[in-house]
Amino acid sequence: MFVFDRNRRVLTAVAAAGLMTFAMGCNGKNQAAANSGAQEAPETAAVDAEGFSQAPITEEELAVLRANFQRVHFDFDAAQLDEPSRDLLAQNAEILIRNRAVTVRIEGHADHYGSDEYNLALGQRRAEAVRSYLTALGVPEDRLTLISYGELRPLVGDGDRSTQQPNRRAEFVVIDGSDVALSSY
């Protein structure tokens, strides 16, 4: 059994090399030309079975995450995701799937209309809607935590329903381990 497995691995490697050589020949490139422009690959961190890095995230990478995480907004008195929000969340999911060392806190927010209790519950439903959508896109639920601030952290001051739109949102705080690293504020 061991010899067979070893031989199968060797045959697989030989077949893969042959296919690569054949493919390069089909593209009109020869092996020497392909190798002449090749650069040595930089040292990489440990990767998992799917090829994703398991190394801790650097401060530079956290800055990139912060710049790319998008907040999503909601309609008045609603926790349903519209199409633009789903598109933004798909981008956020890609970031999370590529960066497995990162966990995110989803913060639900509301405008000032309604009681404090109602707005806390609405913020919670908004955060849960975001988490549900991200997990449906393949982000593990254990990397997403939730909190609702209701109307406690507005982006804009009191006003009418149209000026309050920015307050009806879900924000993302990127967490590295247990320390808050960056946020989408």
RODREN-705617 format. One record per residue (C-alpha): residue number from 1; residue in one letter; x, y, z. Coordinates in Angstrom, 3 decimals. Example, Ala and Ser with C-alpha at 12.3 -4.5 7.8 and 13.67 -1.06 7.14 Angstrom:
2
    i  aa        xx        yy        zz
    1   A    12.300    -4.500     7.800
    2   S    13.670    -1.060     7.140
REM end
This chain:
185
    i  aa        xx        yy        zz
    1   M     0.000     0.000     0.000
    2   F     2.776     2.458     0.914
    3   V     4.683     1.796    -2.307
    4   F     1.518     2.276    -4.363
    5   D     0.716     5.607    -2.686
    6   R     4.285     6.816    -3.122
    7   N     4.306     5.793    -6.781
    8   R     0.928     7.403    -7.351
    9   R     2.235    10.685    -5.921
   10   V     5.321    10.522    -8.107
   11   L     3.214     9.709   -11.167
   12   T     0.842    12.561   -10.342
   13   A     3.754    15.000   -10.043
   14   V     5.252    13.768   -13.328
   15   A     1.874    14.013   -15.071
   16   A     1.350    17.541   -13.742
   17   A     4.786    18.618   -14.946
   18   G     4.083    17.085   -18.337
   19   L     0.756    18.869   -18.608
   20   M     2.382    22.181   -17.709
   21   T     5.066    21.647   -20.341
   22   F     2.432    20.711   -22.899
   23   A     0.311    23.750   -22.021
   24   M     3.306    26.045   -22.349
   25   G     4.063    24.528   -25.750
   26   C     0.453    25.091   -26.832
   27   N     0.748    28.750   -25.903
   28   G     3.766    29.130   -28.177
   29   K     6.206    29.477   -25.279
   30   N     9.058    27.120   -24.611
   31   Q    10.270    26.045   -21.214
   32   A    13.417    28.179   -21.364
   33   A    11.487    31.344   -22.211
   34   A     9.033    30.684   -19.443
   35   N    11.785    30.113   -16.896
   36   S    13.859    33.125   -17.982
   37   G    11.204    35.580   -16.784
   38   A    10.299    33.662   -13.650
   39   Q    11.037    35.227   -10.324
   40   E    11.680    33.304    -7.185
   41   A     8.628    33.059    -5.009
   42   P     8.900    34.940    -1.729
   43   E     8.901    32.964     1.453
   44   T     5.365    32.277     2.508
   45   A     3.788    31.651     5.865
   46   A     2.218    28.347     6.819
   47   V    -0.839    27.590     4.744
   48   D    -3.786    25.326     5.396
   49   A    -5.101    22.548     3.148
   50   E    -6.911    25.044     0.880
   51   G    -3.835    27.257     0.520
   52   F    -4.935    30.095     2.823
   53   S    -2.465    31.715     5.170
   54   Q    -2.759    30.852     8.822
   55   A    -0.217    33.466     9.920
   56   P    -1.257    36.313    12.201
   57   I    -2.327    39.394    10.311
   58   T     0.078    42.345    10.150
   59   E    -0.736    45.968    10.902
   60   E    -0.433    46.777     7.185
   61   E    -2.908    44.026     6.309
   62   L    -5.291    45.341     8.968
   63   A    -5.100    48.806     7.396
   64   V    -6.030    47.286     4.031
   65   L    -8.945    45.433     5.602
   66   R   -10.214    48.596     7.239
   67   A   -10.052    50.442     3.950
   68   N   -11.948    47.693     2.151
   69   F   -14.635    46.698     4.638
   70   Q   -17.888    48.349     3.686
   71   R   -20.702    49.356     6.010
   72   V   -24.209    48.579     4.849
   73   H   -27.310    50.708     5.240
   74   F   -30.944    49.834     5.811
   75   D   -34.299    51.370     5.025
   76   F   -36.308    53.056     7.761
   77   D   -37.588    50.560    10.363
   78   A   -36.205    47.591     8.379
   79   A   -33.575    44.887     8.752
   80   Q   -33.768    43.467     5.215
   81   L   -30.722    43.710     2.968
   82   D   -31.192    45.425    -0.373
   83   E   -29.218    44.526    -3.517
   84   P   -26.434    47.134    -3.046
   85   S   -25.942    45.929     0.547
   86   R   -25.746    42.293    -0.587
   87   D   -23.109    43.286    -3.159
   88   L   -21.030    45.054    -0.489
   89   L   -21.374    42.100     1.859
   90   A   -20.180    39.745    -0.884
   91   Q   -16.999    41.842    -1.086
   92   N   -16.642    41.720     2.701
   93   A   -17.137    37.934     2.634
   94   E   -14.318    37.571     0.099
   95   I   -12.013    39.520     2.413
   96   L   -12.950    37.315     5.373
   97   I   -12.589    34.090     3.425
   98   R    -9.102    35.105     2.238
   99   N    -8.015    36.234     5.733
  100   R    -8.811    33.381     8.074
  101   A    -6.936    34.878    11.023
  102   V    -9.431    37.755    11.161
  103   T   -12.634    37.887    13.135
  104   V   -15.186    40.651    12.823
  105   R   -17.670    42.263    15.156
  106   I   -20.831    43.346    13.363
  107   E   -22.395    46.378    15.022
  108   G   -26.057    47.120    14.359
  109   H   -27.249    50.736    14.519
  110   A   -30.544    52.610    14.262
  111   D   -31.763    56.181    13.943
  112   H   -33.392    58.057    16.847
  113   Y   -37.002    57.183    15.941
  114   G   -38.571    54.752    18.405
  115   S   -37.783    53.824    21.990
  116   D   -34.315    52.874    23.168
  117   E   -35.411    49.252    23.570
  118   Y   -36.949    49.137    20.099
  119   N   -33.832    50.621    18.488
  120   L   -31.540    48.188    20.311
  121   A   -33.673    45.297    19.029
  122   L   -33.690    46.762    15.503
  123   G   -29.897    47.148    15.568
  124   Q   -29.630    43.523    16.690
  125   R   -31.874    42.339    13.833
  126   R   -29.736    44.300    11.366
  127   A   -26.522    42.753    12.697
  128   E   -28.127    39.292    12.551
  129   A   -29.226    39.867     8.936
  130   V   -25.641    40.725     8.011
  131   R   -24.246    37.693     9.844
  132   S   -26.790    35.413     8.162
  133   Y   -25.860    36.680     4.738
  134   L   -22.104    36.384     5.367
  135   T   -22.447    32.816     6.648
  136   A   -24.539    31.929     3.594
  137   L   -21.583    33.147     1.510
  138   G   -19.214    30.803     3.354
  139   V   -17.851    32.853     6.252
  140   P   -17.703    30.679     9.391
  141   E   -20.146    31.931    12.010
  142   D   -17.574    31.599    14.784
  143   R   -15.589    34.449    13.195
  144   L   -18.515    36.867    13.461
  145   T   -19.720    38.423    16.699
  146   L   -22.663    40.783    17.078
  147   I   -23.574    43.814    19.133
  148   S   -26.323    46.377    18.829
  149   Y   -25.846    50.010    19.726
  150   G   -29.315    51.050    18.657
  151   E   -29.296    54.836    18.401
  152   L   -26.324    55.334    20.763
  153   R   -23.648    55.928    18.080
  154   P   -25.137    58.084    15.316
  155   L   -23.131    59.176    12.296
  156   V   -25.334    62.263    11.892
  157   G   -27.290    64.289    14.450
  158   D   -31.041    64.512    14.865
  159   G   -33.025    65.400    11.796
  160   D   -35.795    64.082     9.611
  161   R   -36.037    60.551     8.236
  162   S   -34.004    61.309     5.120
  163   T   -31.132    62.971     6.987
  164   Q   -31.098    60.075     9.472
  165   Q   -30.422    57.493     6.710
  166   P   -26.672    57.175     7.509
  167   N   -27.538    56.081    11.063
  168   R   -29.487    53.012     9.862
  169   R   -26.515    50.752     9.280
  170   A   -24.297    47.831    10.188
  171   E   -20.616    48.546    10.839
  172   F   -17.651    46.181    10.946
  173   V   -14.867    46.135    13.521
  174   V   -11.909    43.975    12.519
  175   I   -10.595    42.053    15.506
  176   D    -7.183    40.436    15.717
  177   G    -7.442    37.980    18.580
  178   S    -9.213    39.735    21.444
  179   D    -7.942    43.270    20.772
  180   V    -9.937    45.667    18.647
  181   A    -7.714    46.456    15.703
  182   L    -9.679    48.681    13.336
  183   S   -13.211    49.596    12.485
  184   S   -15.237    50.687     9.478
  185   Y   -16.179    53.952    11.219
REM end
